[in-house]
Amino acid sequence: MGKVIRGLIFVLDDNIDTDQIIPAEYLTLVPSKPDEYEKLGSYALVGLPDRYGKFIDPGEIKTRYPIIIAGENFGCGSSREHAPIALGAAGVEAVIALSYARIFFRNCSATGELYPWESVDRLCAQFETGQEVTIDFEQNRLVNHTLGKTYDLKPLGEVGPVIDAGGIFAYARQTGMIAAK
């Protein structure tokens, strides 16, 4: 069986920007330090409007939602690698959006923190936070177990192996593009 991610979803709509993903006041945290990486994750999505509810439950440092479903232009705004890192540190494994800001998509690949899947349909209008889904990497499909429906995803393409390796530098070492440490 190929790679799958199964879990609860957190649903957002269009134009979720990097200030909402991780506000600038938390950018002083250094992700390469394990305690600061964990703390960075605890602040993921704290910049969202209240209408979305809490991404991380009070008193917790990790989310119970390993998958985010979003609309268009996810990760727009300032260029900051901290955005996908904060989501990954919070426990997010994948984001499925209708489209991404180019720099956020690139930062997902560079950091190897999470898989940026693109949906074929506007899923954020059909799904609700708390539903259970499975992402099937081999079939490029999303199964919503709550609704009993299956949806096509656009293939990850060349970004998949880079994220599997743990980011662009790990991939370059793994494939011999640069010398191993």
C-alpha positions in Angstrom: 0.0 0.0 0.0 1.3 3.5 -0.9 1.6 6.5 1.4 -1.6 7.8 3.0 -2.4 10.5 5.5 -5.6 10.1 7.5 -7.1 12.4 10.0 -9.4 15.3 10.9 -9.5 18.4 8.7 -9.4 22.1 9.5 -11.3 24.1 6.9 -10.3 27.6 5.8 -11.3 29.8 2.8 -9.5 32.0 0.3 -6.4 34.2 0.8 -5.1 32.9 4.1 -1.9 34.9 4.4 1.3 34.2 6.2 0.5 36.7 8.9 -2.5 34.6 9.8 -0.5 31.4 9.6 2.2 32.7 11.9 2.1 36.4 13.0 5.3 38.4 12.7 5.7 38.7 16.5 6.7 34.9 16.6 9.3 35.1 13.9 12.1 35.6 16.5 11.7 31.9 17.3 14.5 29.8 15.8 13.0 26.6 14.2 16.4 24.8 14.3 16.2 24.8 18.2 13.9 22.0 19.2 12.2 23.8 22.0 11.6 26.9 19.8 10.4 24.7 16.9 7.8 23.3 19.2 6.8 26.7 20.5 6.5 28.0 17.0 4.1 25.3 16.2 1.9 26.2 19.2 1.3 29.6 17.6 0.3 28.2 14.1 -2.9 29.9 12.8 -3.3 32.2 15.8 -3.8 35.1 13.4 -7.0 33.7 12.0 -10.3 35.5 12.5 -12.4 34.1 15.4 -15.0 32.6 12.9 -12.7 29.7 12.2 -12.5 28.5 15.8 -9.3 27.3 17.5 -6.8 25.4 15.4 -4.9 24.3 18.6 -7.1 23.5 21.6 -6.4 25.5 24.8 -3.6 24.0 26.9 -2.3 22.0 23.9 0.8 22.6 21.8 -0.2 20.4 18.8 -3.3 20.5 16.6 -5.6 17.6 16.3 -6.0 18.4 12.6 -3.2 16.9 10.5 -4.8 18.2 7.2 -5.9 21.7 6.3 -8.5 22.3 3.5 -8.3 25.7 2.0 -9.5 27.8 -1.0 -7.5 29.9 -3.4 -4.2 31.6 -2.8 -3.2 29.9 0.4 0.0 31.3 1.9 -0.2 34.7 0.3 1.5 37.7 1.8 5.0 38.0 3.2 7.6 35.5 2.2 8.5 33.6 5.3 9.7 30.0 5.7 8.3 30.1 9.2 4.8 29.6 7.8 5.1 26.0 6.6 7.5 25.3 9.5 4.9 26.5 12.0 2.2 24.3 10.5 4.5 21.3 10.4 5.6 21.9 14.0 1.9 22.1 15.0 1.4 18.6 13.5 0.0 19.4 10.0 1.1 16.9 7.4 -0.7 18.3 4.4 -2.6 21.3 3.1 -5.1 20.8 0.2 -5.9 24.1 -1.4 -7.4 25.2 -4.7 -4.2 27.3 -5.3 -1.2 28.5 -3.5 0.9 31.6 -3.4 4.0 30.6 -5.2 6.4 31.4 -2.4 4.5 29.4 0.1 4.4 26.4 -2.2 8.2 26.8 -2.7 8.8 27.1 1.0 6.9 23.8 1.6 9.3 22.1 -0.7 12.4 23.9 0.7 11.6 23.0 4.3 10.1 19.6 3.7 7.5 20.3 6.4 4.2 19.5 4.7 2.7 18.4 1.4 1.0 21.1 -0.6 -1.7 19.3 -2.6 -3.9 21.1 -5.1 -7.5 20.2 -5.3 -9.5 20.0 -8.6 -12.7 21.1 -6.9 -13.4 23.9 -4.4 -13.4 21.6 -1.4 -13.5 24.3 1.3 -17.1 25.0 0.2 -18.1 21.4 0.6 -16.2 20.3 3.7 -16.5 21.2 7.4 -13.9 21.3 10.2 -13.7 18.0 12.1 -14.6 15.7 9.2 -12.3 12.7 8.7 -10.4 12.2 5.5 -7.7 10.2 3.9 -5.2 11.4 1.3 -4.1 8.6 -1.0 -0.8 9.5 -2.5 -0.8 6.7 -5.1 -4.2 7.5 -6.5 -4.0 11.3 -6.0 -7.3 11.1 -4.2 -9.0 12.5 -1.1 -11.6 10.4 0.6 -14.0 12.2 2.9 -15.2 9.5 5.2 -17.7 11.7 6.9 -19.5 12.4 3.6 -18.7 9.1 1.9 -17.3 10.8 -1.2 -14.0 10.7 -3.1 -12.3 13.7 -4.8 -9.5 13.9 -7.3 -6.3 15.8 -6.4 -3.7 17.2 -8.8 -0.5 15.1 -8.7 2.3 16.4 -6.4 4.8 15.9 -9.2 8.4 16.6 -8.5 7.8 18.3 -5.2 6.7 14.9 -3.6 10.2 13.3 -3.4 11.7 16.6 -2.2 9.3 16.7 0.8 9.7 12.9 1.3 13.4 13.5 1.7 12.9 16.3 4.3 13.4 19.4 2.2 15.6 20.6 -0.7 19.0 20.2 1.0 18.2 16.7 2.3 17.0 15.8 -1.2 20.1 17.3 -2.9 22.3 15.2 -0.5 20.2 12.1 -1.0 20.4 12.3 -4.8 24.1 13.3 -4.9 23.6 16.8 -6.1 25.6 18.1 -3.1 28.0 16.2 -0.9 26.5 14.4 2.2 27.4 15.9 5.6 
